[in-house]
Amino acid sequence: MIKVEVAYATPEKQLIIEVDVTEGATMTEAVRLSGIDQEFPELDIRATPMGLFGRKVPKPDEQVMQPGDRVELYRPLLIDPKQARLNRAAKTTKTKSSTSG
């Protein structure tokens, strides 16, 4: 058996669960064993993108876990990152122009 972690977060709640899995277990198996979907009923394990330590894994059903790995489950983005940067830049510009007058 090896120890791995499964992590998921919403704006309201963050959770990291330590799980013992057999050697050769995949990311998807670790997530199922963690029971994290019981804590977050809206979570659909089959449809949720997964990664290891911040790097998205395209085929979690095939990715074998290593001791100490942390599986991260990713929520859908509410806004495109490029648009978010543009929004922040526009807000900063607006704030600077209103305070410099």
Secondary structure, 3 states (H helix, E strand, C coil): CEEEEEEEECCCCEEEEEEEECCCCEHHHHHHHHCHHHHCCCCCCCCCCEEECCEEECCCCCCECCCCCEEEECCCCCCCHHHHHHHHHHHHHHHHHHHCC
